[in-house]
């Protein structure tokens, strides 16, 4: 849930926050990758698994973290919303970074 001040600022720009029922849902990123027909995945490749969960491929930009490369569940609408209005975002490996960092979820999903 957005902080009341953040929500007021967001609404002044015309943003309508996610409803309570939609907050916990997974962010609906565009599916752009298919195991059967696509070439090797790159950071930002998204597919839906057999359970209906959207997963995103991430290869860390920091060569010291290459062991974290792989597929990650896409975060919730609430997480995306919060990170969009905050000065902090997370990477798939749960590191805190600025929202415009190459490894932030917002950058990986093409939201900024």
N, CA and C of each residue as an Amber inpcrd file, in Angstrom:
protein
   336
   0.8490000  -1.1770000   0.0000000   0.0000000   0.0000000   0.0000000
   0.8940000   1.2380000   0.0000000   0.5410000   2.1990000  -0.8350000
   1.3250000   3.4180000  -0.9100000   1.1760000   4.2450000   0.3590000
   2.2540000   4.9080000   0.7470000   2.2150000   5.8510000   1.8580000
   1.1990000   6.9300000   1.4840000   0.4350000   7.4420000   2.4330000
  -0.5970000   8.4370000   2.1030000  -0.0670000   9.6530000   1.3250000
   1.1150000  10.1370000   1.6730000   1.6940000  11.2630000   0.9520000
   2.0250000  10.8710000  -0.4870000   2.6170000   9.6880000  -0.6540000
   2.9480000   9.2000000  -1.9860000   1.6810000   9.0170000  -2.8060000
   0.6470000   8.4780000  -2.1920000  -0.6190000   8.2730000  -2.9010000
  -1.2010000   9.6130000  -3.3420000  -1.1400000  10.6290000  -2.4840000
  -1.6670000  11.9500000  -2.8450000  -0.9020000  12.5330000  -4.0280000
   0.4180000  12.3730000  -4.0220000   1.2410000  12.8640000  -5.1350000
   0.8950000  12.1000000  -6.4090000   0.8030000  10.7980000  -6.3100000
   0.4770000   9.9680000  -7.4780000  -0.8710000  10.3750000  -8.0640000
  -1.8560000  10.5630000  -7.2170000  -3.1890000  10.9300000  -7.6830000
  -3.1930000  12.3190000  -8.3190000  -2.3300000  13.2360000  -7.8280000
  -2.2640000  14.5770000  -8.4250000  -1.7520000  14.5160000  -9.8680000
  -1.0260000  13.4530000 -10.2060000  -0.5430000  13.2580000 -11.5720000
  -1.5140000  12.4110000 -12.4010000  -2.6420000  12.0460000 -11.7980000
  -3.6380000  11.2690000 -12.5170000  -3.4660000   9.7620000 -12.4020000
  -2.5520000   9.3220000 -11.5590000  -2.3370000   7.8850000 -11.3910000
  -3.4190000   7.3000000 -10.4950000  -3.9850000   6.1860000 -10.9190000
  -4.9740000   5.4830000 -10.1100000  -4.2930000   4.2510000  -9.5380000
  -4.0920000   4.2070000  -8.2140000  -3.4140000   3.0550000  -7.6000000
  -4.1840000   1.7520000  -7.8520000  -3.4670000   0.6460000  -7.7780000
  -4.0940000  -0.6660000  -7.9150000  -5.1320000  -0.8530000  -6.8160000
  -6.2120000  -1.5300000  -7.1420000  -7.2230000  -1.8400000  -6.1320000
  -6.6460000  -2.8670000  -5.1650000  -7.3040000  -3.0070000  -4.0340000
  -6.8130000  -3.9700000  -3.0350000  -6.7520000  -5.3830000  -3.6060000
  -7.7290000  -5.7540000  -4.4220000  -7.7430000  -7.1100000  -4.9800000
  -6.6510000  -7.3070000  -6.0280000  -6.2290000  -6.2370000  -6.7000000
  -5.1950000  -6.3470000  -7.7330000  -3.7690000  -6.2110000  -7.1940000
  -3.6070000  -5.6580000  -6.0180000  -2.2560000  -5.4250000  -5.4750000
  -1.4340000  -6.6960000  -5.3470000  -2.0740000  -7.7620000  -4.9130000
  -1.3410000  -9.0060000  -4.6670000  -1.1250000  -9.8340000  -5.9280000
  -1.7660000  -9.4410000  -7.0270000  -1.6070000 -10.1700000  -8.2830000
  -0.2240000  -9.9140000  -8.8710000   0.2510000 -10.8600000  -9.6160000
   1.5410000 -10.7140000 -10.2840000   1.4270000  -9.6460000 -11.3670000
   2.4580000  -8.8090000 -11.4800000   2.4820000  -7.7970000 -12.5300000
   2.4040000  -8.4990000 -13.8860000   1.5360000  -8.0290000 -14.7490000
   1.2910000  -8.6860000 -16.0370000   2.2410000  -8.1600000 -17.1210000
   3.4750000  -8.6000000 -17.0470000   4.4690000  -8.2330000 -18.0550000
   4.1270000  -8.9100000 -19.3750000   4.5580000  -8.2950000 -20.4490000
   4.3110000  -8.8540000 -21.7750000   5.1560000 -10.1100000 -21.9940000
   4.5160000 -11.1810000 -22.4370000   5.2290000 -12.4200000 -22.7460000
   5.9470000 -12.2220000 -24.0780000   7.2570000 -12.4110000 -24.0610000
   8.0460000 -12.1610000 -25.2710000   9.0510000 -13.2780000 -25.5700000
   8.8690000 -14.4210000 -24.9200000   9.8270000 -15.5130000 -25.1040000
   9.0950000 -16.8480000 -25.0550000   9.5370000 -17.8060000 -25.8810000
   8.9150000 -19.1250000 -25.9600000  10.0190000 -20.1800000 -26.0090000
   9.9280000 -21.1840000 -25.1270000  10.9530000 -22.2300000 -25.0700000
  11.1150000 -22.9710000 -26.3990000  10.0440000 -23.1260000 -27.1360000
  10.0890000 -23.9130000 -28.3680000  10.6220000 -23.1470000 -29.5740000
  10.4030000 -21.8470000 -29.6200000  10.7330000 -21.1100000 -30.8390000
  11.7420000 -19.9770000 -30.6670000  11.9770000 -19.5330000 -29.4490000
  12.8630000 -18.3830000 -29.2330000  14.3180000 -18.8060000 -29.1100000
  15.2390000 -17.8870000 -29.4790000  16.6600000 -18.1650000 -29.2480000
  16.9540000 -18.1210000 -27.7420000  18.1950000 -18.2370000 -27.3680000
  18.5580000 -18.1890000 -25.9510000  17.9850000 -16.9370000 -25.2870000
  17.5170000 -17.0570000 -24.0320000  16.9300000 -15.8950000 -23.3670000
  17.9930000 -14.8520000 -23.0140000  17.5440000 -13.6210000 -22.9210000
  18.3840000 -12.5180000 -22.4610000  17.6450000 -11.8240000 -21.3300000
  18.3220000 -10.9410000 -20.6210000  17.6710000 -10.2010000 -19.5490000
  16.4130000  -9.5320000 -20.0890000  15.2950000  -9.7670000 -19.4070000
  14.0170000  -9.2060000 -19.8160000  13.1370000 -10.1640000 -20.6020000
  13.6570000 -11.3520000 -20.9480000  12.8210000 -12.3490000 -21.6110000
  11.7740000 -12.8350000 -20.6130000  10.5030000 -12.8850000 -21.0490000
   9.4020000 -13.2530000 -20.1550000   8.6050000 -14.3950000 -20.7800000
   8.2820000 -15.3960000 -19.9550000   7.3960000 -16.4730000 -20.3970000
   6.4510000 -16.8250000 -19.2560000   5.3990000 -17.5820000 -19.5800000
   4.4470000 -18.0460000 -18.5720000   4.6420000 -19.5400000 -18.4090000
   4.8690000 -19.9890000 -17.1630000   5.0950000 -21.4170000 -16.9480000
   3.7650000 -22.1760000 -16.9420000   3.8370000 -23.4920000 -16.7730000
   2.6470000 -24.3480000 -16.8460000   1.6290000 -24.0480000 -15.7460000
   2.0770000 -23.4210000 -14.6570000   1.1770000 -23.0590000 -13.5620000
   0.5800000 -21.6700000 -13.7580000   0.9680000 -20.9820000 -14.8530000
   0.4480000 -19.6510000 -15.1290000   1.2440000 -18.5250000 -14.4980000
   2.4140000 -18.8420000 -13.9700000   3.2580000 -17.8340000 -13.3320000
   4.1840000 -17.2100000 -14.3770000   4.2040000 -15.8850000 -14.4130000
   5.1110000 -15.1860000 -15.3200000   6.5130000 -15.1920000 -14.7260000
   7.4900000 -15.5460000 -15.5640000   8.8780000 -15.6180000 -15.1200000
   9.7340000 -14.7870000 -16.0610000  10.7570000 -14.1730000 -15.5140000
  11.6270000 -13.2810000 -16.2740000  13.0710000 -13.7310000 -16.1230000
  13.8040000 -13.6860000 -17.2400000  15.2070000 -14.0830000 -17.2340000
  16.0570000 -12.8830000 -16.8540000  17.0710000 -13.1350000 -16.0330000
  17.9680000 -12.0730000 -15.5920000  19.4010000 -12.5580000 -15.5970000
  20.2570000 -11.7830000 -16.2400000  21.6990000 -12.0000000 -16.1820000
  22.2730000 -10.7320000 -15.5620000  22.7900000 -10.8280000 -14.3120000
  23.2910000  -9.6320000 -13.6300000  24.3420000  -8.8910000 -14.4540000
  24.2880000  -7.5660000 -14.3700000  25.2820000  -6.7570000 -15.0830000
  26.6390000  -6.8250000 -14.3980000  26.6620000  -7.1650000 -13.1190000
  27.9010000  -7.2880000 -12.3620000  28.4600000  -8.6990000 -12.5620000
  29.6240000  -8.7970000 -13.1530000  30.2030000 -10.1060000 -13.4680000
  30.4720000 -10.9540000 -12.2240000  30.5400000 -10.3170000 -11.0530000
  30.7780000 -11.0690000  -9.8100000  29.5230000 -11.8210000  -9.3560000
  28.3820000 -11.5090000  -9.9190000  27.1230000 -12.1340000  -9.4900000
  26.5490000 -13.0800000 -10.5440000  27.3580000 -13.5640000 -11.4590000
  26.8550000 -14.3770000 -12.5580000  26.1960000 -15.6800000 -12.0910000
  26.4950000 -16.1160000 -10.8740000  25.8600000 -17.3290000 -10.3680000
  24.3660000 -17.1190000 -10.1010000  23.8850000 -15.8680000 -10.1410000
  22.4720000 -15.5690000  -9.9270000  21.6720000 -15.5820000 -11.2260000
  22.3450000 -15.7880000 -12.3500000  21.6750000 -15.7720000 -13.6500000
  20.6100000 -16.8560000 -13.7060000  19.4390000 -16.4960000 -14.2350000
  18.3850000 -17.4880000 -14.3850000  17.0060000 -16.8710000 -14.4460000
  15.9970000 -17.7040000 -14.2330000  14.5900000 -17.3060000 -14.3160000
  14.0520000 -16.9630000 -12.9300000  13.2840000 -15.8630000 -12.8490000
  12.7210000 -15.3890000 -11.5830000  11.2490000 -15.0630000 -11.7770000
  10.4430000 -15.3290000 -10.7300000   9.0340000 -14.9480000 -10.7640000
   8.9340000 -13.4260000 -10.7820000   8.0810000 -12.9070000 -11.6290000
   7.8680000 -11.4700000 -11.7120000   7.1330000 -11.0180000 -10.4520000
   7.5240000  -9.8750000  -9.8900000   6.9170000  -9.4060000  -8.6390000
   5.4450000  -9.0030000  -8.7860000   4.8560000  -8.6660000  -7.6570000
   3.4430000  -8.2840000  -7.6080000   3.2340000  -6.8420000  -8.0940000
   1.9900000  -6.5350000  -8.4000000   1.6190000  -5.1660000  -8.7570000
   1.9870000  -4.1990000  -7.6350000   1.7670000  -4.6190000  -6.3990000
   2.0750000  -3.7670000  -5.2480000   3.5640000  -3.4240000  -5.2020000
   4.4230000  -4.4170000  -5.4340000   5.8660000  -4.1570000  -5.4440000
   6.2330000  -3.1650000  -6.5450000   5.7350000  -3.4040000  -7.7490000
   6.0360000  -2.5190000  -8.8790000   5.5620000  -1.0990000  -8.5800000
   4.3700000  -0.9870000  -8.0480000   3.8090000   0.3230000  -7.7130000
   4.6760000   1.0430000  -6.6850000   5.0480000   0.3350000  -5.6300000
   5.8660000   0.9330000  -4.5720000   7.2130000   1.3940000  -5.1140000
   7.8800000   0.5490000  -5.8980000   9.1930000   0.8910000  -6.4280000
   9.1290000   2.0670000  -7.3900000   7.9950000   2.2110000  -8.0770000
   7.8400000   3.3080000  -9.0340000   7.8180000   4.6700000  -8.3500000
   7.3940000   4.7050000  -7.1050000   7.2910000   5.9670000  -6.3720000
   8.3460000   6.1080000  -5.2850000   9.2800000   5.1930000  -5.2210000
  10.3050000   5.1990000  -4.1810000  11.6710000   5.4590000  -4.8100000
  12.6530000   5.6890000  -3.9700000  14.0200000   5.8780000  -4.4720000
  14.8030000   4.5740000  -4.4120000  14.1200000   3.4940000  -4.0590000
  14.7540000   2.1860000  -3.9360000  13.9400000   1.1600000  -4.7200000
  14.6540000   0.2490000  -5.3510000  14.0310000  -0.8580000  -6.0670000
  14.8690000  -2.0950000  -5.7520000  14.3990000  -3.2540000  -6.1330000
  15.1570000  -4.4760000  -5.9010000  15.5120000  -5.1430000  -7.2160000
  16.5410000  -5.9550000  -7.1760000  16.9290000  -6.7920000  -8.3000000
  16.2740000  -8.1580000  -8.0890000  16.2560000  -9.0100000  -9.0980000
  15.7580000 -10.3660000  -8.8790000  16.5400000 -11.0960000  -7.7760000
  17.7980000 -10.7220000  -7.5690000  18.6080000 -11.3300000  -6.5110000
  18.4210000 -10.6800000  -5.1550000  17.4140000  -9.8040000  -5.0340000
  17.0290000  -9.1150000  -3.7910000  18.0400000  -8.0820000  -3.2950000
  18.8670000  -7.5400000  -4.1790000  19.7430000  -6.4420000  -3.8030000
  18.9700000  -5.1370000  -3.9630000  19.1890000  -4.1930000  -3.0280000
  18.5830000  -2.8710000  -3.1250000  19.3900000  -2.0240000  -4.0890000
  18.7250000  -1.4220000  -5.0630000  19.3740000  -0.5460000  -6.0320000
  18.4410000   0.6300000  -6.3280000  18.9640000   1.6210000  -7.0430000
  18.1080000   2.7150000  -7.4840000  17.1980000   2.1970000  -8.6030000
  16.0070000   2.7810000  -8.7530000  15.0650000   2.2780000  -9.7620000
  15.6170000   2.2360000 -11.1820000  16.5420000   3.1390000 -11.5300000
  17.0670000   3.1460000 -12.8980000  18.3360000   2.3130000 -13.0690000
  18.7210000   1.5710000 -12.0580000  19.8910000   0.6830000 -12.1470000
  19.6000000  -0.3930000 -13.1970000  20.6080000  -0.8030000 -13.9890000
  20.3750000  -1.8210000 -15.0310000  19.7840000  -3.1310000 -14.5200000
  19.9950000  -3.4570000 -13.2480000  19.4940000  -4.7200000 -12.7000000
  18.2150000  -4.5730000 -11.8820000  17.6360000  -3.3730000 -11.8310000
  16.3900000  -3.2030000 -11.0700000  15.2350000  -3.8450000 -11.8320000
  14.2580000  -4.3280000 -11.0950000  13.0840000  -4.9210000 -11.7300000
  12.4270000  -3.9240000 -12.6870000  12.3920000  -2.6530000 -12.3110000
  11.7480000  -1.6670000 -13.1900000  12.4510000  -1.5520000 -14.5290000
  13.7780000  -1.6190000 -14.5350000  14.5290000  -1.5650000 -15.8010000
  14.3870000  -2.8720000 -16.5780000  14.4980000  -3.9890000 -15.8760000
  14.4330000  -5.2960000 -16.5470000  13.0870000  -5.4630000 -17.2640000
  12.0110000  -4.9800000 -16.6370000  10.6810000  -5.1120000 -17.2210000
  10.3480000  -3.9910000 -18.2080000  11.3020000  -3.0740000 -18.4130000
  11.1150000  -2.0050000 -19.3860000  10.1380000  -0.9290000 -18.9360000
   9.9990000  -0.7610000 -17.6290000   9.0660000   0.2310000 -17.1050000
   9.6990000   1.6110000 -16.9760000  11.0360000   1.6500000 -16.9620000
  11.7510000   2.9460000 -16.9880000  12.9530000   2.8040000 -17.8970000
